[in-house]
Amino acid sequence: MRNFVACVATLLAIAPMASARDGWPDTPLARTQALAELQTLNAELLSHPSATLTLEHWCGAHHLAAPAKVVAHRVQGANKPLPPDGRTLLGIGPQEPVRYRRVQLACGDTVLSDADNWYVPARLTAAMNRQLDTSDMPFGKVVHALHFRRQTLSADLLWSPLPQGWDSGAALPPASSQPLAIPPHVLQHRALLYTQGNQPFSLVVESYTASVLTRP
């Protein structure tokens, strides 16, 4: 496995820059590269508290836009009920107000993530609530002063470019003349955000788009 990772890292280093929008060829090499990118991004997201700042770094490292700045485009009018376990996870009673915010996190013209966010306004400052209500600023940047930590509840690959058992000798799909079929979302994280006082204040579900794949 270590030799595999080193080999893929070398291939990625010499591969030309491009976006997922340009299409990936359906070859064993491209599938391997795509899986390596997904695993790398997944590891970076798991090791940092702010998905926004992690995506901003990813955007800059892969030259997706200049400047490499991630902005949140609010989806106005969107509404989604709190998941059934939401109040238990947030540690709130049945009458505690919860707000919902849906945004697309984009770097330049490239949408990298669709994020659903349920948060407890009483656990934020008045200024933070006002900013969340009136601006498109990413949630992580708005609440940065809370010095929050993130607890990942689940991290799921929604798509795997290689078949199950590929690392144990299972045959790889043969190359085809068609572009690699990649679904709209390839990775999903579910997480809780906690204040410094260890109080949960936000439940987020982040669905990362195919555009996070950058090197066909």
N, C-alpha and C positions, 0 to 999 in steps of 0.2 A: 504493500500500500504506500509506503514512504517513497519508493521509486516511482510509483504511478503519479503521486502528487508532484514530485520534482519534475517529472517529464511534462506533465500538463502545464506547470508553471513556466517552463521554458517555452513551450508552444505558445502560451498566451503572451509571453513577452515579445515574441517576434511576429505575432499575428497583426494584421493591419487593423487600425481603429475603424469601427463601424457601429451602427445602431441596429437593434433588433428589427427596426422598421425596414431595413434593407434585406432582410430575409436570411435565414440560416440554411445552408445546404443540408440535405438529409444524408449524412455520411457518418460512419462510426467516430471519426475524429471530431466532427462538429458536435455530435451528441455528448462526447466525453468532455469537450470544452464547456458546453452549456451546463453540464452537471457540476463541473468544477466551479463555475461562476456562481451557481445557485448555492452551493455549499459554502463558498467563501462569504457571500453576502449574508447568508443565514448565521454564520459564526460571528460576523461583525455586529449584526443586529442583537444577537444574544449577549454580547459582551459590553454593550453600551446602553445607558439608561434612556437616551433620546433617539428615537427612530429618525426624527427630522435631521438631527446633526449627522447621524450615520449616513443617511441618504445624501446629504450635502457633500460629505467626504467622498462617497462613492461617485457622485456626479463629477466632482473635480478630478478624481483619480482616473476616471474613464473619459474625461473630456466630452461630457454630454452637452455642456453649455458653458458659455463664458459671459459673465462670471458664473461660477458654480454656486448658485444660490437656490435653495429650495423654498418655494412659496406654497401656501395652502389656498386652493380655490374652493370656497365654500359651495356646497350644493344646496342652494336655497330651497326651502319648502320641504326638504327631506325629513322624514320622521320614521323611526324604527323603534319598536318597543324594547325595553330593557330585557335582556335574556332572562329566562326563568331563574337562574341562579345569581342574577346580578345583585340583588339587594343583600343576599347573604355574603357575597364576595366583597361588597362595599361596606358591609357592616352597618347597614341602615335599616330603619323600620319601614313599615308599609306606607307611611304618610310623608316620609322625607322627600322633598322635591329633588328630581334628577333631570338634568338637561341633556339633550342629544345634539351632537354636532357631526356632520358628515363633510369631509373635505377630500379633495384630490391633491396629493403632494406632487408638485411638478418641478422639474429643473429645466428652465427654459421652456421649450414647447413639449417636453417629454414628461408625460404623467408616469410616475414611478409607483404610486401607491394610492389605493382607495381606502380611507380610514373612517371607521365608525367609532364614535367616542361618546360614552355616557359618563357624565361627571356630576359630582355633588357640589353645587354652587356655594353652599354654606361652609365648605372647607377651603374655599379660595378667597382671596381678598376682593373687595368691591371693584378695585381697578382691574384685576384680572378678569372678573366676570364681564365688566363693561367692554374690555378689549375683545373678549371672545364673542360678544354679542354684535360688535360693530366693525370688526376687522376680519381680514383673511389670514392674519398671522397664525403660523402653526401652533398647535396647542403646547408642544414642548417648549417653545420659546416663550410663550405667554407665562407659563408657570415655572420658568427656570429659577426664579428667586426662591421657590420652595425647596430647592436642593433635593428634589425627589429621587427616589430609587424606583426601579422597575422590576417587577417579578413576572417572568414569562410563565403563563399557564399552559400554553401549547405552541409548538412551532411545526407546521406541517408543510411538506412539499406537496403542492397541488398537482404537480406534473413531474414525472421523472423521464428524462430523455433516454435513459437506459433501462432495460428490463430487469425485473427482480432476479437476483442471483448472478448478475453480470460479473460481480467481483469474485464469484466462486466458479467461474468457468462457463456460465451460460452463454450461448451464442448471441452475438450482437446482431441487431437488424441489419440486413444488407443495405448498401447505398442505393438510393433511388434518384431519379432525375427530377423529382418534385421537391419543393422547399420543405424544410422540416416543419411539421404542423405543431405550433405552439399555442396553447390556450391563452385567453386574455389575462388570466391570473395564474401565477406559477408558485407562489409561496404565501402562506398566511400565518400571522402571529396573533395570539390572544394574550393580553397582559393586563396586570393591575399596576397602577402608579401609587406610590406611598409617599407621604410627607416625611420630613425628618423625624417627626414624632411617631412614625410607623402607623399612620392612619391612612387607610386606602381612600382615594378621592376620585379615581378615574378607572373605568374599564374600557379598554380599546381592542378593536379587532382590525388588524391591518392586512389588506390583501394587496400583494405586490404584483405589478403588471409584468407582462413579457418584456417591456422596455427596459427592465433592469439588466437584461442580457445584452452585452455590448460588443462582443467580439466574434461574429460569425466567421 
